Amino acid sequence: MATGKYLIAGNWKMNKVTGDSVQLAKEICQEAGSQTSVSVVVCPPFTSLSGVSEITKDTNIHLGAQNMCAEPSGAYTGEVSAEMLRDLLVNHVILGHSERREYYGETDEVVNRKVLAAIENNLKPIFCVGETLEQREAEQTLAIIQDQIKSGLANITSDKADSIVVAYEPVWAIGTGKTATPEMAQEVHAAIRKQLADLFGADVAGKIKILYGGSMKPENAEELLAQEDIDGGLIGGASLNAHSFGQIIEAAAKLSA
Ligand code: PGA
């Protein structure tokens, strides 16, 4: 970890109706709601944000959304604005997840507009980057990540950059049970840190949390989190169960002790 606390974020994706979300949030609060050594964020689907917010509001668990519109308001059918998220006490938002890029055509330019809008509205973007298997096999990983960061974080000034969280999520590792080895992940994280230092200065780059995502689970969390430039995790599947999510939080707490 670079500096500060580990950040463990759960991405629930399109799972759980409100009642089930509220139940999971209650269980996560029981597991981890009073601990202070790790920052914890849960990102339920939009429809559950209000219900989960009621549960998390007086705890140390932060609330995140999985997407957001770059526009402030108006005729954008089906979209959700930063202000609407803030109104529900949301303070983080996942942007540019590979599933958004792949299935909903989100380009680097769209993601960049969302990141800028999030920062402007005091929401911490969890900005996702990652290579496909094809790109890794063609040894394009670092070039692809570099491009995604350059475009996705364009026009952000150094004084605003420390609220950004970057999530490195190799697309081939998401939901597949395949995880990058700690060494593979560290190599990319170190390259991301260096690029962030070139963009925003070393001080700011040291404050930006870089999360690993892609089949992180209790069995592999500790060795991934122990890497120098891994500051936390963005967890999909394993965040849908309070106990396994809690075990990942515990792994981070143990490494911070
Ligand atoms: P996974 O998902 O942990 O299920 O691989 C991670 C993510 O997509 O954020």
py3Dmol code that shows the C-alpha trace and the ligand (Angstrom):
import py3Dmol

protein = """\
ATOM      1  CA  MET A   1       0.000   0.000   0.000  1.00  0.00           C
ATOM      2  CA  ALA A   2       1.208   3.501  -0.774  1.00  0.00           C
ATOM      3  CA  THR A   3      -0.232   5.710   1.975  1.00  0.00           C
ATOM      4  CA  GLY A   4      -3.311   5.965   4.177  1.00  0.00           C
ATOM      5  CA  LYS A   5      -5.874   3.206   4.606  1.00  0.00           C
ATOM      6  CA  TYR A   6      -6.773   0.322   2.371  1.00  0.00           C
ATOM      7  CA  LEU A   7     -10.005   0.807   0.444  1.00  0.00           C
ATOM      8  CA  ILE A   8     -12.211  -2.247  -0.038  1.00  0.00           C
ATOM      9  CA  ALA A   9     -15.168  -1.630  -2.356  1.00  0.00           C
ATOM     10  CA  GLY A  10     -17.972  -4.058  -3.192  1.00  0.00           C
ATOM     11  CA  ASN A  11     -19.498  -3.880  -6.665  1.00  0.00           C
ATOM     12  CA  TRP A  12     -22.835  -5.666  -6.422  1.00  0.00           C
ATOM     13  CA  LYS A  13     -23.513  -5.221 -10.155  1.00  0.00           C
ATOM     14  CA  MET A  14     -27.090  -6.057 -11.262  1.00  0.00           C
ATOM     15  CA  ASN A  15     -27.887  -8.230  -8.267  1.00  0.00           C
ATOM     16  CA  LYS A  16     -30.359  -8.042  -5.402  1.00  0.00           C
ATOM     17  CA  VAL A  17     -33.775  -6.411  -5.094  1.00  0.00           C
ATOM     18  CA  THR A  18     -34.056  -3.793  -2.374  1.00  0.00           C
ATOM     19  CA  GLY A  19     -35.032  -6.153   0.455  1.00  0.00           C
ATOM     20  CA  ASP A  20     -32.039  -8.411  -0.242  1.00  0.00           C
ATOM     21  CA  SER A  21     -29.706  -5.417  -0.585  1.00  0.00           C
ATOM     22  CA  VAL A  22     -30.827  -4.024   2.758  1.00  0.00           C
ATOM     23  CA  GLN A  23     -30.276  -7.426   4.356  1.00  0.00           C
ATOM     24  CA  LEU A  24     -26.757  -7.700   2.895  1.00  0.00           C
ATOM     25  CA  ALA A  25     -25.949  -4.141   3.994  1.00  0.00           C
ATOM     26  CA  LYS A  26     -27.054  -4.972   7.535  1.00  0.00           C
ATOM     27  CA  GLU A  27     -24.837  -8.050   7.577  1.00  0.00           C
ATOM     28  CA  ILE A  28     -21.856  -6.097   6.233  1.00  0.00           C
ATOM     29  CA  CYS A  29     -22.406  -3.423   8.880  1.00  0.00           C
ATOM     30  CA  GLN A  30     -22.390  -6.153  11.514  1.00  0.00           C
ATOM     31  CA  GLU A  31     -19.157  -7.587  10.108  1.00  0.00           C
ATOM     32  CA  ALA A  32     -17.335  -4.332   9.521  1.00  0.00           C
ATOM     33  CA  GLY A  33     -19.483  -1.294  10.336  1.00  0.00           C
ATOM     34  CA  SER A  34     -17.514  -0.200  13.362  1.00  0.00           C
ATOM     35  CA  GLN A  35     -13.954  -0.913  12.266  1.00  0.00           C
ATOM     36  CA  THR A  36     -11.873   2.136  11.393  1.00  0.00           C
ATOM     37  CA  SER A  37      -8.626   0.791   9.965  1.00  0.00           C
ATOM     38  CA  VAL A  38      -9.995   0.086   6.455  1.00  0.00           C
ATOM     39  CA  SER A  39     -12.230   2.259   4.265  1.00  0.00           C
ATOM     40  CA  VAL A  40     -15.185   0.216   3.074  1.00  0.00           C
ATOM     41  CA  VAL A  41     -17.579   1.104   0.247  1.00  0.00           C
ATOM     42  CA  VAL A  42     -20.621  -0.819  -0.979  1.00  0.00           C
ATOM     43  CA  CYS A  43     -22.033  -0.150  -4.449  1.00  0.00           C
ATOM     44  CA  PRO A  44     -25.564  -1.588  -4.770  1.00  0.00           C
ATOM     45  CA  PRO A  45     -27.721  -1.134  -7.871  1.00  0.00           C
ATOM     46  CA  PHE A  46     -29.454   2.268  -8.192  1.00  0.00           C
ATOM     47  CA  THR A  47     -32.795   0.884  -7.032  1.00  0.00           C
ATOM     48  CA  SER A  48     -31.295  -0.172  -3.698  1.00  0.00           C
ATOM     49  CA  LEU A  49     -29.281   2.975  -2.943  1.00  0.00           C
ATOM     50  CA  SER A  50     -32.020   4.609  -0.913  1.00  0.00           C
ATOM     51  CA  GLY A  51     -32.680   1.525   1.223  1.00  0.00           C
ATOM     52  CA  VAL A  52     -28.996   0.757   1.775  1.00  0.00           C
ATOM     53  CA  SER A  53     -28.305   4.407   2.571  1.00  0.00           C
ATOM     54  CA  GLU A  54     -30.664   4.158   5.555  1.00  0.00           C
ATOM     55  CA  ILE A  55     -28.552   1.279   6.886  1.00  0.00           C
ATOM     56  CA  THR A  56     -25.082   2.671   6.212  1.00  0.00           C
ATOM     57  CA  LYS A  57     -25.636   6.335   7.080  1.00  0.00           C
ATOM     58  CA  ASP A  58     -24.582   6.096  10.727  1.00  0.00           C
ATOM     59  CA  THR A  59     -21.789   3.583  10.202  1.00  0.00           C
ATOM     60  CA  ASN A  60     -18.263   3.611   8.784  1.00  0.00           C
ATOM     61  CA  ILE A  61     -19.462   1.969   5.566  1.00  0.00           C
ATOM     62  CA  HIS A  62     -19.536   4.354   2.602  1.00  0.00           C
ATOM     63  CA  LEU A  63     -22.046   4.214  -0.202  1.00  0.00           C
ATOM     64  CA  GLY A  64     -21.151   4.088  -3.888  1.00  0.00           C
ATOM     65  CA  ALA A  65     -23.059   3.940  -7.175  1.00  0.00           C
ATOM     66  CA  GLN A  66     -22.082   1.849 -10.203  1.00  0.00           C
ATOM     67  CA  ASN A  67     -22.509   4.502 -12.866  1.00  0.00           C
ATOM     68  CA  MET A  68     -23.623   8.100 -13.345  1.00  0.00           C
ATOM     69  CA  CYS A  69     -24.619  10.527 -16.078  1.00  0.00           C
ATOM     70  CA  ALA A  70     -22.129  13.254 -16.984  1.00  0.00           C
ATOM     71  CA  GLU A  71     -24.937  15.803 -17.423  1.00  0.00           C
ATOM     72  CA  PRO A  72     -26.326  17.690 -14.427  1.00  0.00           C
ATOM     73  CA  SER A  73     -30.052  17.336 -15.265  1.00  0.00           C
ATOM     74  CA  GLY A  74     -32.559  17.465 -18.107  1.00  0.00           C
ATOM     75  CA  ALA A  75     -33.844  15.332 -20.944  1.00  0.00           C
ATOM     76  CA  TYR A  76     -31.675  12.218 -20.506  1.00  0.00           C
ATOM     77  CA  THR A  77     -34.205   9.425 -20.165  1.00  0.00           C
ATOM     78  CA  GLY A  78     -33.063   6.617 -17.925  1.00  0.00           C
ATOM     79  CA  GLU A  79     -30.027   8.423 -16.537  1.00  0.00           C
ATOM     80  CA  VAL A  80     -29.064   9.329 -12.972  1.00  0.00           C
ATOM     81  CA  SER A  81     -27.222  12.531 -12.073  1.00  0.00           C
ATOM     82  CA  ALA A  82     -24.514  13.287  -9.535  1.00  0.00           C
ATOM     83  CA  GLU A  83     -26.936  15.448  -7.562  1.00  0.00           C
ATOM     84  CA  MET A  84     -29.410  12.562  -7.320  1.00  0.00           C
ATOM     85  CA  LEU A  85     -26.630  10.351  -5.949  1.00  0.00           C
ATOM     86  CA  ARG A  86     -25.459  12.971  -3.451  1.00  0.00           C
ATOM     87  CA  ASP A  87     -29.033  13.309  -2.263  1.00  0.00           C
ATOM     88  CA  LEU A  88     -28.887   9.643  -1.158  1.00  0.00           C
ATOM     89  CA  LEU A  89     -25.578  10.206   0.675  1.00  0.00           C
ATOM     90  CA  VAL A  90     -23.595   8.463  -2.053  1.00  0.00           C
ATOM     91  CA  ASN A  91     -19.950   9.536  -2.014  1.00  0.00           C
ATOM     92  CA  HIS A  92     -18.245   7.169  -4.475  1.00  0.00           C
ATOM     93  CA  VAL A  93     -19.126   6.206  -8.032  1.00  0.00           C
ATOM     94  CA  ILE A  94     -17.674   3.447 -10.213  1.00  0.00           C
ATOM     95  CA  LEU A  95     -16.970   4.852 -13.682  1.00  0.00           C
ATOM     96  CA  GLY A  96     -15.721   3.189 -16.851  1.00  0.00           C
ATOM     97  CA  HIS A  97     -16.174  -0.360 -15.600  1.00  0.00           C
ATOM     98  CA  SER A  98     -15.255  -2.776 -18.404  1.00  0.00           C
ATOM     99  CA  GLU A  99     -18.856  -4.051 -18.495  1.00  0.00           C
ATOM    100  CA  ARG A 100     -20.021  -0.484 -19.213  1.00  0.00           C
ATOM    101  CA  ARG A 101     -17.332  -0.066 -21.851  1.00  0.00           C
ATOM    102  CA  GLU A 102     -18.029  -3.431 -23.485  1.00  0.00           C
ATOM    103  CA  TYR A 103     -21.828  -3.758 -23.344  1.00  0.00           C
ATOM    104  CA  TYR A 104     -22.922  -0.112 -23.361  1.00  0.00           C
ATOM    105  CA  GLY A 105     -20.336   1.415 -25.641  1.00  0.00           C
ATOM    106  CA  GLU A 106     -18.806   3.800 -23.113  1.00  0.00           C
ATOM    107  CA  THR A 107     -15.757   5.347 -24.709  1.00  0.00           C
ATOM    108  CA  ASP A 108     -12.767   6.892 -22.930  1.00  0.00           C
ATOM    109  CA  GLU A 109     -14.226  10.287 -23.820  1.00  0.00           C
ATOM    110  CA  VAL A 110     -17.590   9.516 -22.182  1.00  0.00           C
ATOM    111  CA  VAL A 111     -15.848   8.110 -19.130  1.00  0.00           C
ATOM    112  CA  ASN A 112     -13.695  11.229 -18.901  1.00  0.00           C
ATOM    113  CA  ARG A 113     -16.792  13.466 -18.895  1.00  0.00           C
ATOM    114  CA  LYS A 114     -18.276  11.378 -16.112  1.00  0.00           C
ATOM    115  CA  VAL A 115     -15.071  11.518 -14.054  1.00  0.00           C
ATOM    116  CA  LEU A 116     -14.982  15.313 -14.407  1.00  0.00           C
ATOM    117  CA  ALA A 117     -18.659  15.588 -13.417  1.00  0.00           C
ATOM    118  CA  ALA A 118     -18.127  13.333 -10.398  1.00  0.00           C
ATOM    119  CA  ILE A 119     -15.194  15.385  -9.116  1.00  0.00           C
ATOM    120  CA  GLU A 120     -17.101  18.612  -9.643  1.00  0.00           C
ATOM    121  CA  ASN A 121     -19.897  17.213  -7.484  1.00  0.00           C
ATOM    122  CA  ASN A 122     -17.658  15.931  -4.698  1.00  0.00           C
ATOM    123  CA  LEU A 123     -18.150  12.304  -5.603  1.00  0.00           C
ATOM    124  CA  LYS A 124     -15.033  10.141  -5.582  1.00  0.00           C
ATOM    125  CA  PRO A 125     -14.758   8.390  -8.944  1.00  0.00           C
ATOM    126  CA  ILE A 126     -13.612   4.771  -8.872  1.00  0.00           C
ATOM    127  CA  PHE A 127     -12.186   4.950 -12.369  1.00  0.00           C
ATOM    128  CA  CYS A 128     -11.696   1.506 -13.943  1.00  0.00           C
ATOM    129  CA  VAL A 129      -9.098   0.430 -16.476  1.00  0.00           C
ATOM    130  CA  GLY A 130      -8.018  -2.979 -17.720  1.00  0.00           C
ATOM    131  CA  GLU A 131      -6.863  -5.025 -20.679  1.00  0.00           C
ATOM    132  CA  THR A 132      -8.572  -7.942 -22.427  1.00  0.00           C
ATOM    133  CA  LEU A 133      -6.939 -11.354 -22.693  1.00  0.00           C
ATOM    134  CA  GLU A 134      -6.163 -10.715 -26.359  1.00  0.00           C
ATOM    135  CA  GLN A 135      -4.409  -7.473 -25.489  1.00  0.00           C
ATOM    136  CA  ARG A 136      -2.406  -9.142 -22.704  1.00  0.00           C
ATOM    137  CA  GLU A 137      -1.337 -11.949 -25.005  1.00  0.00           C
ATOM    138  CA  ALA A 138      -0.238  -9.384 -27.584  1.00  0.00           C
ATOM    139  CA  GLU A 139       1.848  -7.717 -24.834  1.00  0.00           C
ATOM    140  CA  GLN A 140      -0.173  -4.533 -25.113  1.00  0.00           C
ATOM    141  CA  THR A 141      -1.253  -4.387 -21.475  1.00  0.00           C
ATOM    142  CA  LEU A 142       0.757  -1.388 -20.317  1.00  0.00           C
ATOM    143  CA  ALA A 143       0.088   0.576 -23.510  1.00  0.00           C
ATOM    144  CA  ILE A 144      -3.670  -0.030 -23.247  1.00  0.00           C
ATOM    145  CA  ILE A 145      -3.799   0.985 -19.586  1.00  0.00           C
ATOM    146  CA  GLN A 146      -1.716   4.055 -20.314  1.00  0.00           C
ATOM    147  CA  ASP A 147      -4.121   5.123 -23.067  1.00  0.00           C
ATOM    148  CA  GLN A 148      -7.175   4.565 -20.875  1.00  0.00           C
ATOM    149  CA  ILE A 149      -5.646   6.676 -18.097  1.00  0.00           C
ATOM    150  CA  LYS A 150      -4.451   9.425 -20.402  1.00  0.00           C
ATOM    151  CA  SER A 151      -7.901   9.811 -21.987  1.00  0.00           C
ATOM    152  CA  GLY A 152     -10.036   8.980 -18.963  1.00  0.00           C
ATOM    153  CA  LEU A 153      -8.239  11.440 -16.704  1.00  0.00           C
ATOM    154  CA  ALA A 154      -7.795  14.223 -19.285  1.00  0.00           C
ATOM    155  CA  ASN A 155      -8.378  17.803 -18.105  1.00  0.00           C
ATOM    156  CA  ILE A 156      -8.132  16.942 -14.432  1.00  0.00           C
ATOM    157  CA  THR A 157      -5.916  19.287 -12.484  1.00  0.00           C
ATOM    158  CA  SER A 158      -3.481  18.112  -9.796  1.00  0.00           C
ATOM    159  CA  ASP A 159      -5.400  19.889  -7.026  1.00  0.00           C
ATOM    160  CA  LYS A 160      -8.506  17.793  -7.824  1.00  0.00           C
ATOM    161  CA  ALA A 161      -6.775  14.514  -8.601  1.00  0.00           C
ATOM    162  CA  ASP A 162      -6.299  13.135  -5.108  1.00  0.00           C
ATOM    163  CA  SER A 163     -10.002  12.312  -4.781  1.00  0.00           C
ATOM    164  CA  ILE A 164      -9.719   9.874  -7.684  1.00  0.00           C
ATOM    165  CA  VAL A 165      -9.529   6.142  -7.059  1.00  0.00           C
ATOM    166  CA  VAL A 166      -8.176   4.044  -9.921  1.00  0.00           C
ATOM    167  CA  ALA A 167      -9.216   0.398 -10.223  1.00  0.00           C
ATOM    168  CA  TYR A 168      -7.057  -1.912 -12.298  1.00  0.00           C
ATOM    169  CA  GLU A 169      -9.324  -4.717 -13.448  1.00  0.00           C
ATOM    170  CA  PRO A 170      -7.928  -7.089 -16.057  1.00  0.00           C
ATOM    171  CA  VAL A 171     -11.031  -7.935 -18.113  1.00  0.00           C
ATOM    172  CA  TRP A 172     -10.034 -11.604 -18.336  1.00  0.00           C
ATOM    173  CA  ALA A 173     -10.039 -11.861 -14.532  1.00  0.00           C
ATOM    174  CA  ILE A 174     -13.494 -10.376 -13.918  1.00  0.00           C
ATOM    175  CA  GLY A 175     -16.019 -12.957 -12.807  1.00  0.00           C
ATOM    176  CA  THR A 176     -13.918 -15.761 -14.260  1.00  0.00           C
ATOM    177  CA  GLY A 177     -12.223 -17.056 -11.116  1.00  0.00           C
ATOM    178  CA  LYS A 178      -8.885 -16.267 -12.798  1.00  0.00           C
ATOM    179  CA  THR A 179      -6.839 -13.747 -10.856  1.00  0.00           C
ATOM    180  CA  ALA A 180      -3.761 -11.845 -11.883  1.00  0.00           C
ATOM    181  CA  THR A 181      -0.808 -13.085  -9.865  1.00  0.00           C
ATOM    182  CA  PRO A 182       0.367 -10.579  -7.261  1.00  0.00           C
ATOM    183  CA  GLU A 183       3.432  -9.917  -9.424  1.00  0.00           C
ATOM    184  CA  MET A 184       1.369  -9.306 -12.566  1.00  0.00           C
ATOM    185  CA  ALA A 185      -0.914  -6.940 -10.693  1.00  0.00           C
ATOM    186  CA  GLN A 186       1.971  -5.122  -9.003  1.00  0.00           C
ATOM    187  CA  GLU A 187       3.684  -4.555 -12.354  1.00  0.00           C
ATOM    188  CA  VAL A 188       0.613  -2.779 -13.732  1.00  0.00           C
ATOM    189  CA  HIS A 189      -0.090  -0.898 -10.493  1.00  0.00           C
ATOM    190  CA  ALA A 190       3.479   0.417 -10.416  1.00  0.00           C
ATOM    191  CA  ALA A 191       3.138   1.575 -14.034  1.00  0.00           C
ATOM    192  CA  ILE A 192      -0.149   3.310 -13.172  1.00  0.00           C
ATOM    193  CA  ARG A 193       1.453   5.031 -10.159  1.00  0.00           C
ATOM    194  CA  LYS A 194       4.286   6.261 -12.353  1.00  0.00           C
ATOM    195  CA  GLN A 195       1.893   7.624 -14.951  1.00  0.00           C
ATOM    196  CA  LEU A 196      -0.139   9.352 -12.230  1.00  0.00           C
ATOM    197  CA  ALA A 197       3.088  10.903 -10.925  1.00  0.00           C
ATOM    198  CA  ASP A 198       3.890  12.189 -14.412  1.00  0.00           C
ATOM    199  CA  LEU A 199       0.388  13.644 -14.710  1.00  0.00           C
ATOM    200  CA  PHE A 200      -0.175  15.049 -11.217  1.00  0.00           C
ATOM    201  CA  GLY A 201       3.167  14.970  -9.387  1.00  0.00           C
ATOM    202  CA  ALA A 202       4.579  12.333  -7.056  1.00  0.00           C
ATOM    203  CA  ASP A 203       2.852  13.690  -3.943  1.00  0.00           C
ATOM    204  CA  VAL A 204      -0.622  13.454  -5.428  1.00  0.00           C
ATOM    205  CA  ALA A 205       0.133  10.111  -7.085  1.00  0.00           C
ATOM    206  CA  GLY A 206       1.086   8.749  -3.663  1.00  0.00           C
ATOM    207  CA  LYS A 207      -2.348   9.713  -2.336  1.00  0.00           C
ATOM    208  CA  ILE A 208      -4.375   8.208  -5.174  1.00  0.00           C
ATOM    209  CA  LYS A 209      -5.644   4.768  -4.247  1.00  0.00           C
ATOM    210  CA  ILE A 210      -5.092   2.101  -6.869  1.00  0.00           C
ATOM    211  CA  LEU A 211      -7.393  -0.889  -6.360  1.00  0.00           C
ATOM    212  CA  TYR A 212      -7.068  -4.326  -7.868  1.00  0.00           C
ATOM    213  CA  GLY A 213     -10.245  -5.989  -9.181  1.00  0.00           C
ATOM    214  CA  GLY A 214     -10.881  -9.335 -10.841  1.00  0.00           C
ATOM    215  CA  SER A 215     -11.821 -12.408  -8.812  1.00  0.00           C
ATOM    216  CA  MET A 216     -10.389 -11.060  -5.562  1.00  0.00           C
ATOM    217  CA  LYS A 217     -11.593 -13.326  -2.768  1.00  0.00           C
ATOM    218  CA  PRO A 218     -10.662 -14.261   0.807  1.00  0.00           C
ATOM    219  CA  GLU A 219      -8.155 -16.859  -0.440  1.00  0.00           C
ATOM    220  CA  ASN A 220      -6.072 -14.442  -2.511  1.00  0.00           C
ATOM    221  CA  ALA A 221      -6.780 -11.034  -0.942  1.00  0.00           C
ATOM    222  CA  GLU A 222      -3.877 -10.934   1.446  1.00  0.00           C
ATOM    223  CA  GLU A 223      -1.131 -11.657  -1.071  1.00  0.00           C
ATOM    224  CA  LEU A 224      -2.575  -9.160  -3.540  1.00  0.00           C
ATOM    225  CA  LEU A 225      -3.060  -6.443  -0.926  1.00  0.00           C
ATOM    226  CA  ALA A 226       0.483  -6.980   0.360  1.00  0.00           C
ATOM    227  CA  GLN A 227       1.908  -5.623  -2.919  1.00  0.00           C
ATOM    228  CA  GLU A 228       3.531  -2.232  -2.692  1.00  0.00           C
ATOM    229  CA  ASP A 229       1.225  -0.390  -5.097  1.00  0.00           C
ATOM    230  CA  ILE A 230      -2.037  -2.204  -4.349  1.00  0.00           C
ATOM    231  CA  ASP A 231      -4.115   0.021  -2.068  1.00  0.00           C
ATOM    232  CA  GLY A 232      -7.293  -2.018  -1.961  1.00  0.00           C
ATOM    233  CA  GLY A 233      -9.741  -4.057  -3.956  1.00  0.00           C
ATOM    234  CA  LEU A 234     -12.842  -3.699  -6.099  1.00  0.00           C
ATOM    235  CA  ILE A 235     -14.735  -6.884  -5.399  1.00  0.00           C
ATOM    236  CA  GLY A 236     -17.609  -8.263  -7.459  1.00  0.00           C
ATOM    237  CA  GLY A 237     -18.726 -11.829  -6.735  1.00  0.00           C
ATOM    238  CA  ALA A 238     -17.169 -12.111  -3.265  1.00  0.00           C
ATOM    239  CA  SER A 239     -18.854  -8.866  -2.131  1.00  0.00           C
ATOM    240  CA  LEU A 240     -22.311 -10.451  -2.438  1.00  0.00           C
ATOM    241  CA  ASN A 241     -21.693 -12.451   0.695  1.00  0.00           C
ATOM    242  CA  ALA A 242     -21.110 -10.510   3.921  1.00  0.00           C
ATOM    243  CA  HIS A 243     -18.803 -13.132   5.348  1.00  0.00           C
ATOM    244  CA  SER A 244     -16.453 -13.368   2.365  1.00  0.00           C
ATOM    245  CA  PHE A 245     -16.482  -9.581   1.944  1.00  0.00           C
ATOM    246  CA  GLY A 246     -15.759  -9.300   5.674  1.00  0.00           C
ATOM    247  CA  GLN A 247     -12.822 -11.684   5.348  1.00  0.00           C
ATOM    248  CA  ILE A 248     -11.294  -9.499   2.625  1.00  0.00           C
ATOM    249  CA  ILE A 249     -11.737  -6.436   4.858  1.00  0.00           C
ATOM    250  CA  GLU A 250     -10.064  -8.393   7.656  1.00  0.00           C
ATOM    251  CA  ALA A 251      -7.122  -9.264   5.402  1.00  0.00           C
ATOM    252  CA  ALA A 252      -6.657  -5.547   4.738  1.00  0.00           C
ATOM    253  CA  ALA A 253      -6.998  -4.708   8.444  1.00  0.00           C
ATOM    254  CA  LYS A 254      -4.393  -7.304   9.318  1.00  0.00           C
ATOM    255  CA  LEU A 255      -1.924  -5.843   6.821  1.00  0.00           C
ATOM    256  CA  SER A 256      -2.515  -2.316   8.206  1.00  0.00           C
ATOM    257  CA  ALA A 257      -1.917  -3.347  11.812  1.00  0.00           C
TER     258      ALA A 257
END
"""
ligand_1 = """\
9
PGA
P -15.311 -10.033 -9.697
O -15.710 -8.587 -10.267
O -14.702 -9.828 -8.331
O -16.575 -10.813 -9.658
O -14.304 -10.606 -10.645
C -14.912 -7.472 -10.055
C -15.508 -6.263 -10.768
O -15.988 -6.410 -11.893
O -15.541 -5.137 -10.231
"""
view = py3Dmol.view(width=600, height=400)
view.addModel(protein, "pdb")
view.setStyle({"model": 0}, {"cartoon": {"style": "trace"}})
view.addModel(ligand_1, "xyz")
view.setStyle({"model": 1}, {"stick": {}})
view.zoomTo()
view.show()
